[in-house]
């Protein structure tokens, strides 16, 4: 039950990112500091939530990039100035949609 609640929170953060970046291209994204900060914050929250999942739960779903999500959080938190906006955009523009689909499958 705990893990399912965490997954639902992660999906909520994904939905926020999707809402902020709907109909936006990289140029608009990279030139809008509020959008960048909001999205980066949500991505860091996703990584933080991954830390709260049970190890057994994580190992049950190896196809989900749990460690990359946690790693991105660590890069954001410890080196904000060094965050690569191209990488953030790639995650937002493609990876996050796949992640949401995977997480929705888990909670079915």
URSUL-V569799 format. One record per pair of residues at least 24 apart in sequence whose ideal C-beta (glycine too) atoms are under 6 Angstrom apart, sorted by sequence separation. I is the first residue (numbers start at 1). GAP is how many residues later the second one is. If there is no record, write none. Layout:
# URSUL-V569799
i	gap
I	GAP
I	GAP
This chain:
# URSUL-V569799
i	gap
17	25
47	25
48	25
16	26
47	26
13	29
43	29
44	29
13	32
44	32
13	33
44	33
10	36
40	36
64	38
10	39
9	40
6	43
6	46
6	47
3	50
3	51
3	54
30	55
29	60
26	63
21	71
17	75
14	82
14	86
11	92
7	96
7	100
4	103
